[in-house]
């Protein structure tokens, strides 16, 4: 029987307060999720491996509970892509990716593409927590922007699915709301995906 894992995903906006809230919520809920973070300001976290690019100002990070078996794929990672393999007893590895897609860039980060291609070549299940900076009616936005095609092309080429459902925004600031934080997957059973409206953490299980 396949193991079940909890994943929390969010853009931290370089806020130390957000990191403190994550740690407090983990303690309050007595759950040990894998964290898929973007624009983090995090170097260490009690009881967790904090995986990210160390050669530049990283905008993507994976936080893995120390008791989990996880291999950081540094050669497939960059400032905007953090990739690794979650080892599951008696099952194939699962490719886990945290990604930030810069709104100023008109191409998908090459390391994100390489990570997805590797998973496809090895027939691995794949989960991506991504700040896409892309609006699309396909995943619940009221309208689409010019970045929609970047994500849609990726989904089509690599047979990926967006788990987001509903119209609850994943980003809220002043008078701006959008659904830009996406959970993208292949081959997994995603259970209880939801946006936590009263909390900065977006949680899902698979």
Buried (B, 14 or more C-beta within 10 A) or exposed (E): EEEEBBBBBBBBBEBEEBBEBBEEBBEEEEEBBBBBBBBBBBEEBEEBBBBBBEEEEBBBBBBBBEEBEBBBBBEBBBBBBBBBBBEBEEEEBBBBBBBBBEEEEEEBBEBBBBBBEBBBEEEBBBBBBBBBBBBBEBBBBEEBBEBBEBBBEBBEEBEBEBBBEEEBBBBEEEEEBBBBBBBBBBBBEBEEBEBBEEEBBBBBBB
